[in-house]
Amino acid sequence: MPRTAVIALDRSDLSARALPFAQQVAQLWRGRLVLVHALLSLDEHAPVPVELELRSIVQDLNALGITADAVVRHASPAQAIVDVVREREADLIVMASHQRHGLNRWLRGSITEDVLARTRAPLVMIPGEGAPVFGPRKRILGRMWCTCDAVVGSRKSQMMLPP
């Protein structure tokens, strides 16, 4: 059975930074990539509907030989990710993170920690550009997760993938 990676995309430049790593995972695994976008309200307005944007990314991935599809959910980001991970029996979650600390983290919370608390799938977190990286692995909620600061396509990034 092909392995599946789920990537959370929220239309930000930050989340787009995680796509090359997720793409590499899908290529190395010869597996499936599922793009997840959470809509927090029914009236999210944008110049281009999110479904069209995701369809374009899926078509680009398919053209590269990667099996991909996209899911849009009306839920919180963490809930949308967890639901899709369970439904697709995903082997890996790829997310970008602001790596918030202190008061900002307390006020805004951590989607990454919320996802880790609700699923058993391994998670690779891609930090924002210029964000501090405190070593390759951290322990949150008793589980290991890794922060990927490796260059996509490098030997180091390939070694970070689960077997």
Residue pairs with C-beta under 8 A, 6 or more apart in sequence:
2 29
2 30
2 31
2 32
2 67
3 29
3 31
3 32
3 91
3 92
4 31
4 32
4 33
4 34
4 88
4 89
4 90
4 91
4 92
5 22
5 25
5 26
5 29
5 31
5 32
5 33
5 34
5 90
5 91
5 92
5 93
5 94
6 33
6 34
6 36
6 81
6 84
6 85
6 88
6 90
6 92
6 93
6 94
6 121
7 18
7 19
7 22
7 33
7 34
7 35
7 36
7 93
7 94
7 95
8 15
8 18
8 36
8 37
8 38
8 77
8 80
8 81
8 93
8 94
8 95
8 96
8 111
9 15
9 16
9 18
9 19
9 35
9 36
9 37
9 54
9 57
10 37
10 38
10 77
11 37
11 46
11 50
11 53
12 96
14 96
14 98
14 128
15 95
15 96
16 96
17 96
17 126
17 128
17 129
18 94
18 95
18 96
18 126
19 57
20 152
20 153
21 94
21 124
21 126
21 148
21 152
21 157
22 33
22 94
23 33
23 61
23 64
23 66
24 152
24 153
24 157
24 158
25 31
25 33
25 92
25 94
25 124
25 161
26 32
26 33
26 61
26 66
26 67
26 68
27 64
27 65
27 66
28 158
28 161
29 91
29 161
31 67
31 91
32 67
32 68
32 69
32 88
33 61
33 66
33 67
33 68
34 68
34 69
34 70
34 71
34 84
34 88
34 90
35 54
35 57
35 58
35 68
35 69
35 70
35 71
36 70
36 71
36 73
36 80
36 81
36 84
37 50
37 54
37 70
37 71
37 72
37 73
37 80
38 72
38 73
38 74
38 75
38 76
38 77
38 79
38 80
38 81
39 50
39 72
39 73
39 74
39 75
40 76
40 77
42 74
44 50
50 72
51 70
51 72
54 70
54 72
55 70
57 68
57 70
58 68
58 69
58 70
61 68
62 68
71 80
71 84
73 79
73 80
73 83
73 84
75 83
77 111
78 111
78 114
78 115
78 118
79 118
81 93
81 95
81 111
81 115
81 119
82 115
82 118
82 119
84 90
85 93
85 115
85 119
85 121
86 119
90 121
91 121
91 122
91 162
92 121
92 122
92 123
92 124
92 161
92 162
93 115
93 119
93 121
93 122
93 123
93 124
94 123
94 124
94 126
95 111
95 112
95 115
95 123
95 124
95 125
95 126
96 125
96 126
96 127
96 128
97 110
97 111
97 112
97 125
97 126
97 127
97 128
97 131
98 128
98 131
99 127
99 128
99 131
99 132
100 108
100 110
112 123
112 125
112 140
112 145
113 140
113 141
115 123
116 123
116 140
116 141
116 143
116 145
117 141
122 145
122 162
123 145
123 146
124 145
124 146
124 148
124 160
125 145
125 146
125 147
125 148
126 147
126 148
127 133
127 147
127 148
127 149
133 147
133 149
134 147
135 147
136 146
136 147
136 149
136 160
137 144
137 145
137 146
137 147
138 144
138 145
138 146
138 147
146 160
148 157
148 160
150 156
150 157
150 160
151 157
